[in-house]
Amino acid sequence: MASADGGSLIGTTIDRYRLVQQIGEGGMGTVYAVEHVLLRKRMAMKVLRADFGHNPELVHRFQNEAVAASSIGQDNIVSVTDFGWTQEGIVYLVMEELLGVSLAQAISEQPGFEPQRALAISTQICKAFSAAHAAGIVHRDLKPDNVFLVSRPGQPEFVKVLDFGISKVVEDMPEGERLTKTGMILGTPEYMSPEQSAGRPVDLRTDIYSWGIVLFEMLTGRLPFQADNPVAMLMKHQTEPPATFADVRPDLDFPPEIERIVRKALAKRVQDRYQTMAECLADVERCQATVAAKAANAVAAPVAAAPPPPAPVPATPEVRRDTLPTPTPTPAMTRRPFPSQPPPAPRPTPTPTPLRAAGHATGEQLVLLRADLRQEALTPEEGFVASRLIGLSPSMEELIQASGLPRTRAVEIINGLLAKGIVGKRAPPASRPPPGSPAEQSREHERRERAKDNPLVSRFVRKQVLVQRGRESLARGHVKEALAHFRTAAALDPKDADLNRLIEDAQVKVDQSEAERLFQEGTAAEARKDFSTALDRFRRAMELRPGNGRYVERVARKLLYQEAGFTEAKKLADRAVQLLPNDAEARATLARAYLIAGLKGKARKELETVLELNKDHKFAKSQMKRLRWWGGAGS
């Protein structure tokens, strides 16, 4: 059978499925249209990339997608019917074939959906994720590319949620076997929650945040955050408020109910968001009813007998979509042109409260923070927390909530910052220009630029990205490359205990790989009767992995017949048996040592154990015959 690369599988048969054509390609694999050879039923097959097929973690993640999608059993989630792998190493899953377009494509064709259309799609997404969360599954990669719109009788845009490849099975997977860990960043930066972008543990509320971004994008055709690169995008999720509808689409007027829903879904702190998808669904359905009622009232309103004279019409009238009858959405709906006139003046922002929101230090506060940092040595994590908390009142509970960290870690860091006087103090009062004025806008722009350039935040995010790259390298089997990423990250934060453990684990894997390479070289040299080279390779492998009984046994065997090395060989043979008590070769080597030393009784005992472990062991059988012939003399 052909390998799983590109289109080479088209026309072949994998188990019971004949591959007809390639219909898509992603980061982990390729999707084909297939036909069941017996049932003649069209389906879709996702084939894992060939270079991932021998990586246990990625195969586990691929299988996790099949298990997660098939265990939920909800109409709005793609149905997965089969999973398996072939003798050639091809790993695949089979799912229903979907005919339609992705939500990403629909948004690109018509940026800015009508509210009723966006709400109808959001309702179905909520139902899908409510079922997934009830099954203990968090998706963690909700985005328009993973939402598919298909046509059904009476429902032209029926939602199907795809790609559970990095989902988190909360209950069924033991802690030590989960596919992602604290500090690991998986997902798409544009749609990641603050806690996910920081590599912290996530729960179902991370999907709610992503859902809020998808709803914002459906309504406006744009994202609530704009950045030039993934690192900057991750930082904005953690430190900046999302744009308002008026910021990105001043040409449109949105029902206030929708904006309230989006604002709540995009709250930085998980406690301030919707707590379940069921809550989201209830609010969306209420909003649907309100918008539909307004549209119906606008259509049914009677025309007055003597209408007053019309007011002068402005050059570019504002469109109020919530007062017009909502047309039935169709995939062919034309895209509304943007207005040719300049956008109206920005709406005035409300007067800020004296206590700022977490994550938005003013310019004066950042200057004070940097002055403190010149005298205090802080880790990037401590500096990141300080940039979120500076200016808040010294209430411990308020500081803990604003830090965004687990409570125990937050208390530890905040106590240190309070002791150093870096947080818990307010910036000196400063006169502020009127809200909405050019001076206030300039001040806000300067504040955002300073927050973006904050070296503490930048170092913390860079460290998280390097850790993520290291984990991805590990997943591909590039252990040395992963170790280099982890060490670069550790240079940014040498006190990070979790990162240091990652470095230790990666170093162990590098040593294991190098030791095995040396052992294989030694075995090859031994076959060539180049015993000097063989001993050198075996010894170097043992030095890298002193706890590996195979390596210890092989060095002991080579040293036994060297007069100067017999004492060391005897010690190593004893140690090999301690490491591998049920290994026939280790005990045979110890028996050799006893025979050379003339300890025939001990040798007989070891040889008997060898034959219990392997009755066909040639050396043990031959030596037992000799010992019986000698009569077993000796101690």
C-alpha positions in Angstrom: 0.0 0.0 0.0 1.2 3.5 -0.7 2.4 5.7 2.1 0.2 8.4 3.7 1.8 11.3 1.9 -0.1 13.8 -0.3 -2.4 12.3 -2.8 -0.5 8.9 -3.1 -3.4 7.2 -1.2 -6.1 8.1 -3.8 -7.4 5.0 -5.4 -6.1 2.6 -2.7 -8.2 0.8 -0.1 -7.6 1.1 3.7 -9.4 -1.7 5.5 -13.0 -1.4 4.2 -12.7 2.0 2.7 -11.7 3.0 -0.9 -10.1 6.5 -1.0 -11.8 8.5 -3.8 -10.3 12.0 -3.6 -8.5 14.5 -1.3 -10.9 17.1 0.2 -8.8 18.8 2.8 -5.5 19.0 4.7 -4.6 20.1 8.2 -1.6 20.2 10.5 -2.0 16.6 11.7 -3.3 14.9 8.6 -5.2 14.8 5.3 -8.9 14.3 4.8 -10.2 12.1 2.0 -13.6 11.3 0.6 -14.0 7.5 0.8 -16.5 4.9 -0.1 -17.2 1.8 2.1 -16.5 -1.1 -0.3 -19.4 -3.2 0.9 -22.1 -0.7 1.8 -21.2 1.7 -1.0 -21.7 4.5 1.4 -19.8 7.8 1.0 -17.9 8.9 4.1 -14.8 11.0 5.0 -11.5 9.7 6.3 -8.9 11.6 8.2 -5.4 10.1 7.8 -2.6 11.0 10.2 0.5 12.3 8.6 3.1 9.6 7.9 5.8 11.3 10.0 3.4 11.4 13.0 2.4 7.8 12.7 5.3 6.5 14.9 4.9 9.2 17.6 2.8 7.6 20.5 1.7 11.0 21.8 0.4 12.3 18.5 -1.3 8.9 17.8 -2.9 9.1 21.2 -4.1 12.7 20.4 -5.5 11.5 17.1 -7.3 8.6 18.8 -8.5 11.1 21.4 -10.3 13.0 18.6 -12.1 9.9 17.6 -13.0 8.9 21.2 -14.2 12.4 22.1 -16.3 13.0 19.0 -17.9 9.6 19.1 -18.7 9.6 22.8 -20.7 12.8 22.8 -23.5 11.8 20.5 -25.0 15.2 19.6 -26.4 16.2 16.2 -24.3 19.3 16.0 -21.0 17.4 16.5 -19.5 15.5 13.5 -20.2 11.8 13.8 -17.1 9.5 14.0 -17.8 5.9 13.2 -14.4 4.1 13.0 -10.8 4.4 14.0 -7.8 2.1 13.3 -4.3 1.6 11.9 -2.8 -0.7 9.2 0.3 -2.8 9.2 2.0 -0.2 7.0 1.6 2.3 9.9 -1.3 4.3 8.5 -3.5 5.7 11.3 -7.0 6.9 10.4 -10.4 7.8 11.6 -13.7 7.7 9.6 -16.5 10.2 10.0 -19.6 11.4 8.2 -19.0 13.2 4.9 -20.1 16.9 5.2 -21.2 18.9 2.1 -21.2 22.6 2.7 -18.8 25.4 3.8 -16.8 26.2 6.9 -17.9 29.1 9.0 -14.5 30.8 8.2 -15.4 30.7 4.5 -18.9 32.0 5.1 -17.4 34.9 7.1 -14.9 35.7 4.4 -17.7 35.8 1.8 -19.9 38.0 3.9 -18.1 39.9 6.7 -20.7 40.9 9.2 -23.8 38.6 9.5 -27.2 39.8 10.2 -27.9 39.4 14.0 -30.5 36.7 13.5 -28.2 34.7 11.3 -25.3 35.0 13.8 -27.5 34.1 16.7 -29.0 31.1 14.9 -25.5 29.7 14.3 -24.4 30.5 17.8 -27.4 28.7 19.3 -26.3 25.5 17.6 -22.7 25.9 18.7 -23.9 26.4 22.3 -25.9 23.1 22.1 -22.9 21.2 20.7 -20.5 22.4 23.4 -23.1 22.0 26.2 -23.3 18.3 25.2 -19.5 18.1 25.0 -19.0 19.7 28.4 -21.6 17.4 29.9 -19.5 14.5 28.7 -16.5 16.0 30.4 -14.8 17.1 27.2 -13.2 20.6 26.6 -12.5 21.3 22.9 -9.8 24.1 23.4 -9.7 25.0 19.7 -13.1 26.5 18.8 -12.7 28.7 15.8 -14.6 29.3 12.5 -12.4 26.7 10.7 -13.7 24.0 13.0 -17.4 24.9 12.5 -19.0 23.5 9.3 -22.3 24.7 7.8 -24.3 22.0 6.0 -27.8 22.2 4.5 -30.7 20.2 5.9 -34.4 20.3 5.0 -35.9 23.4 6.6 -32.5 24.4 8.0 -30.1 25.8 5.4 -27.2 26.4 7.9 -27.0 23.4 10.2 -23.9 23.5 12.4 -21.3 20.6 12.7 -18.4 21.1 15.1 -15.2 19.4 14.0 -11.6 18.6 15.2 -11.5 17.4 18.8 -7.7 16.6 18.3 -6.5 18.7 21.3 -9.7 18.2 23.4 -9.2 17.4 27.0 -11.1 14.4 28.4 -11.5 15.6 31.9 -12.7 12.5 33.7 -11.4 9.5 31.8 -7.7 10.4 31.5 -5.4 10.0 34.6 -3.5 13.1 35.5 -0.1 11.6 34.4 -1.5 10.7 31.0 -3.2 13.9 29.9 -2.1 15.1 26.5 -1.4 18.6 27.7 0.1 19.9 30.9 0.5 23.2 32.8 2.7 25.5 30.7 1.9 23.9 27.4 0.1 26.1 24.9 -2.2 24.4 22.4 -4.8 26.1 20.2 -5.1 29.0 17.8 -3.7 32.3 19.2 -6.6 34.5 17.8 -9.2 32.5 19.7 -7.4 31.5 22.9 -8.6 32.5 26.4 -6.2 34.4 28.7 -5.6 31.3 30.8 -5.0 29.1 27.8 -2.6 31.6 26.2 -0.6 31.8 29.4 -0.3 28.0 29.5 -2.3 27.7 32.7 -4.8 24.9 33.4 -8.1 25.3 31.6 -11.7 24.1 32.0 -14.9 24.4 30.0 -14.9 28.2 30.4 -12.0 28.5 27.9 -14.4 27.3 25.2 -16.9 30.0 26.3 -14.2 32.7 25.7 -13.5 31.3 22.2 -17.2 31.1 21.5 -17.4 34.9 22.3 -14.7 35.7 19.8 -16.4 33.6 17.1 -19.7 35.4 17.8 -17.9 38.8 17.6 -16.3 37.8 14.3 -19.6 36.6 12.8 -21.3 40.0 13.6 -18.4 42.3 12.6 -16.3 40.3 10.1 -13.3 41.1 12.3 -11.5 39.9 15.4 -11.7 41.8 18.7 -7.8 41.8 19.0 -5.4 42.7 16.2 -1.7 41.9 16.4 1.3 41.5 14.1 2.5 38.1 15.4 1.3 35.2 17.6 3.3 36.3 20.6 1.7 39.8 20.5 -1.7 38.2 20.1 -1.2 36.0 23.2 -0.1 39.1 25.2 -3.2 41.0 24.1 -5.5 38.3 25.3 -3.9 38.5 28.7 -3.5 42.3 29.1 -5.9 44.3 26.9 -9.7 44.7 26.8 -11.4 43.5 23.6 -12.5 46.0 21.0 -16.1 47.1 21.0 -18.5 46.7 18.1 -18.3 50.5 17.6 -14.5 50.3 17.5 -14.4 47.9 14.5 -17.7 48.6 12.7 -18.9 52.1 13.4 -21.0 51.8 10.3 -23.3 49.4 11.9 -25.6 49.5 14.9 -26.0 46.4 17.0 -28.7 45.4 19.5 -27.3 46.1 23.0 -28.3 42.6 24.2 -25.8 41.0 21.8 -23.0 43.3 22.9 -23.7 42.4 26.6 -23.5 38.7 25.7 -20.1 39.1 23.9 -18.7 41.3 26.7 -19.5 38.7 29.4 -18.1 35.8 27.3 -14.9 37.7 26.8 -14.2 38.5 30.4 -10.6 38.1 31.4 -11.3 36.4 34.6 -13.0 33.0 34.3 -15.2 33.9 37.3 -16.7 36.9 35.4 -17.7 34.8 32.3 -20.6 32.6 31.7 -20.0 29.6 33.8 -21.7 27.0 31.5 -22.7 26.8 27.8 -26.3 26.4 29.1 -26.1 29.9 30.4 -24.8 31.2 27.1 -27.6 29.3 25.3 -30.3 30.8 27.5 -29.1 34.4 26.9 -28.7 33.9 23.1 -32.2 32.4 22.8 -33.7 35.4 24.8 -31.7 37.8 22.5 -33.1 36.0 19.5 -36.6 36.5 20.7 -36.0 40.2 21.4 -34.4 40.8 18.0 -37.2 38.9 16.2 -39.9 40.9 18.1 -38.3 44.2 17.2 -38.2 43.2 13.5 -41.8 42.0 13.6 -42.9 45.3 15.3 -41.1 47.3 12.6 -43.0 45.4 9.9 -46.4 45.6 11.6 -46.3 49.2 12.7 -49.3 51.1 11.1 -48.5 54.1 8.9 -49.8 57.4 10.5 -52.6 59.2 8.5 -50.7 62.5 8.5 -47.1 61.9 8.9 -45.0 64.9 9.9 -42.6 66.3 7.3 -39.5 64.2 7.0 -36.3 65.5 8.6 -33.4 66.4 6.4 -31.6 63.2 5.3 -27.9 63.2 6.2 -25.4 62.3 3.5 -24.6 58.9 5.1 -27.5 57.7 7.2 -26.8 55.3 10.1 -28.2 51.8 9.5 -30.1 50.4 12.4 -30.2 46.7 11.7 -32.3 46.0 14.9 -35.3 48.0 13.6 -35.5 46.4 10.1 -37.2 43.1 9.2 -34.5 40.4 9.2 -34.3 38.6 5.8 -33.9 34.9 5.7 -30.2 34.2 5.7 -28.9 32.2 2.8 -25.3 31.3 1.7 -25.7 33.5 -1.3 -26.6 36.6 0.7 -24.7 39.6 -0.8 -22.0 41.3 1.1 -23.0 44.8 2.3 -20.5 47.5 1.1 -18.7 49.6 3.7 -19.7 53.3 3.7 -17.7 55.5 1.4 -17.9 58.4 3.9 -15.4 58.7 6.8 -16.7 56.9 10.0 -18.5 59.0 12.6 -16.6 60.4 15.6 -15.7 57.8 18.3 -18.4 57.3 20.9 -17.4 58.8 24.3 -16.2 56.3 26.8 -17.5 56.3 30.3 -15.5 58.0 33.0 -13.1 55.4 34.5 -13.4 54.4 38.1 -10.6 55.2 40.5 -9.7 51.6 40.7 -8.5 50.3 37.3 -9.3 46.8 35.9 -6.6 44.2 36.3 -4.0 44.0 33.6 -4.1 47.7 32.5 -1.4 49.6 34.4 -1.3 53.3 33.5 1.8 54.9 32.0 2.7 56.5 35.3 2.3 53.2 37.1 4.6 51.3 34.7 7.3 54.0 35.1 7.1 53.5 38.9 7.2 49.7 38.4 10.3 49.9 36.3 12.0 52.1 38.9 11.2 49.5 41.5 12.6 46.7 39.3 16.0 48.4 39.0 16.4 47.7 42.7 14.4 44.4 43.1 15.3 41.2 41.2 12.0 39.7 40.1 11.3 36.6 37.9 9.3 37.2 34.7 6.3 35.6 36.4 6.5 37.9 39.4 7.0 40.9 37.0 4.0 39.8 34.9 1.8 39.6 38.1 3.1 43.0 39.2 2.1 44.6 35.9 -1.4 43.3 36.5 -1.7 44.3 40.1 0.1 47.7 40.3 -2.4 50.4 41.4 -4.9 48.0 43.0 -5.8 48.4 46.7 -3.9 46.2 49.1 -6.9 43.9 49.7 -5.4 40.3 49.4 -8.6 38.8 48.0 -8.8 41.4 45.3 -5.1 40.9 44.4 -5.5 37.1 44.3 -8.5 37.4 41.9 -6.8 39.9 39.7 -3.5 37.9 39.4 -5.1 35.2 37.3 -3.0 32.5 39.0 -4.0 29.5 41.2 -4.7 30.7 44.7 -1.7 29.0 46.4 0.8 30.4 43.8 -0.9 33.8 43.8 -0.6 34.2 47.6 3.1 33.2 47.5 3.9 35.8 44.7 1.7 38.6 46.1 3.2 38.3 49.6 6.6 38.8 48.1 5.5 41.8 46.0 3.7 43.3 49.0 6.8 42.9 51.2 8.9 44.7 48.5 6.3 47.5 48.3 5.9 47.0 44.5 2.1 46.4 44.6 -0.6 47.5 47.1 0.1 51.2 46.4 -1.6 53.6 44.1 -0.1 55.9 41.6 -0.2 59.6 42.5 -3.4 61.2 41.3 -3.1 62.9 37.9 -5.5 65.2 36.1 -7.2 63.5 33.2 -8.6 65.1 30.1 -12.3 64.8 29.4 -13.4 61.3 28.2 -13.5 61.0 24.4 -11.3 64.1 23.8 -8.3 63.9 21.5 -6.0 64.3 24.5 -7.7 61.3 26.2 -7.4 59.2 23.1 -3.7 60.1 22.8 -3.2 59.2 26.4 -4.9 55.8 26.0 -2.8 55.0 22.9 0.4 55.8 24.8 -0.8 53.6 27.7 -1.4 50.7 25.4 2.0 51.1 23.7 3.8 51.1 27.0 1.9 48.0 28.2 2.8 46.3 25.0 6.4 47.1 25.4 6.5 46.1 29.0 9.7 43.9 29.2 8.2 41.8 32.0 5.1 40.8 30.1 7.2 40.3 26.9 9.7 38.0 28.7 6.9 35.9 30.3 5.1 35.4 27.0 8.4 34.6 25.2 9.1 32.0 27.8 5.7 30.4 27.3 6.2 30.3 23.6 9.6 28.7 23.9 8.2 26.1 26.2 5.4 25.4 23.7 7.9 25.0 20.9 9.9 22.7 23.0 6.9 20.5 23.7 6.1 20.4 20.0 9.7 19.3 19.2 9.3 16.6 21.8 6.1 15.4 20.1 7.9 15.2 16.8 10.7 13.2 18.5 13.3 16.0 18.2 14.5 15.8 21.8 17.8 17.8 21.4 15.9 20.6 19.7 13.3 20.5 22.5 16.1 20.7 25.1 17.6 23.8 23.4 14.2 25.5 23.5 13.7 24.7 27.2 17.2 26.0 28.1 16.6 29.2 26.2 13.3 29.6 28.2 15.1 28.9 31.5 17.5 31.7 30.8 14.5 34.0 30.9 13.3 32.6 34.2 15.9 30.4 36.0 13.7 29.9 39.1 10.8 28.2 37.3 10.8 24.8 38.9 8.4 23.3 36.4 10.6 24.4 33.5 13.7 23.0 35.3 11.9 19.6 35.5 11.2 19.8 31.8 14.9 20.3 31.2 15.8 17.4 33.4 13.3 15.1 31.6 14.5 16.2 28.2 18.1 15.7 29.2 17.2 12.1 30.4 15.7 11.4 27.0 18.7 12.8 25.2 21.0 10.6 27.3 18.8 7.6 26.7 18.9 8.2 22.9 22.7 8.7 22.9 23.3 5.7 25.2 21.2 3.4 22.9 23.1 4.7 19.9 26.4 3.9 21.6 25.1 0.4 22.6 24.2 -0.4 19.0 27.6 0.7 17.8 29.2 -1.5 20.5 27.1 -4.5 19.4 28.1 -4.0 15.8 31.8 -3.7 16.8 31.4 -6.9 18.8 30.1 -8.7 15.8 33.2 -7.5 13.8 35.3 -8.9 16.7 36.6 -5.4 17.4 36.4 -5.9 21.1 38.3 -2.8 22.1 35.8 -0.5 20.3 32.9 -2.6 21.6 34.1 -2.2 25.2 34.6 1.6 24.7 31.0 2.0 23.4 29.4 -0.2 26.0 31.2 1.7 28.8 30.2 5.1 27.4 26.6 4.0 27.2 26.8 2.8 30.8 28.2 6.1 32.0 25.2 7.9 30.4 22.7 5.5 31.8 24.3 3.8 34.9 20.9 2.3 35.9 20.5 0.4 32.7 21.2 -3.3 33.5 21.8 -4.3 29.8 24.6 -1.8 29.5 26.2 -2.8 32.9 26.0 -6.5 32.0 27.7 -6.0 28.6 30.6 -4.1 30.1 31.0 -6.7 32.8 31.1 -9.5 30.2 33.8 -7.7 28.2 35.9 -7.1 31.3 35.8 -10.7 32.6 38.5 -11.9 30.4 40.9 -9.0 31.0 43.1 -9.8 33.9 43.3 -6.2 35.0 39.6 -5.7 34.8 38.3 -8.9 36.6 37.6 -7.2 40.0 35.5 -4.4 38.3 33.8 -7.0 36.1 32.7 -9.0 39.2 31.2 -5.9 40.8 29.5 -4.9 37.6 28.1 -8.5 37.2 26.6 -8.3 40.8 25.1 -4.9 40.0 23.6 -6.2 36.7 21.8 -9.0 38.6 20.5 -6.4 41.1 19.2 -4.3 38.3 17.8 -7.2 36.2 17.1 -10.1 38.7 15.0 -12.0 36.2 17.4 -11.6 33.2 19.1 -14.8 32.1 22.1 -13.0 30.4 22.8 -11.0 33.6 22.9 -14.1 35.7 24.9 -16.0 33.1 27.6 -13.3 33.2 27.7 -13.5 37.0 28.0 -17.3 36.7 31.0 -16.7 34.3 32.6 -14.6 37.0 32.2 -17.3 39.6 33.6 -19.9 37.3 36.7 -17.8 36.5 37.2 -17.3 40.3 36.8 -21.0 40.9 33.6 -20.7 43.0 31.9 -23.6 41.4 29.1 -23.9 44.0 28.0 -20.4 43.5 28.3 -20.8 39.7 26.1 -23.9 39.8 23.4 -22.0 41.7 23.4 -19.1 39.2 23.4 -21.5 36.2 20.4 -23.3 37.6 18.6 -19.9 37.9 19.5 -19.2 34.3 18.0 -22.5 33.1 14.8 -21.7 35.1 14.6 -18.4 33.2 15.6 -19.9 29.9 15.8 -23.7 29.6 17.5 -23.5 26.2 20.3 -21.2 27.3 23.4 -22.8 25.5 26.1 -21.5 27.9 24.2 -22.5 31.0 23.5 -26.0 29.6 27.1 -26.6 28.6 28.5 -25.4 31.9 26.1 -27.5 33.9 27.3 -30.6 32.0 30.9 -29.7 32.8 30.1 -29.1 36.5 28.3 -32.5 36.7 31.3 -34.2 35.1 33.6 -32.5 37.6 31.4 -33.6 40.4 30.6 -30.1 41.6 33.8 -29.7 43.5 34.6 -26.3 45.0 32.9 -23.9 47.3 
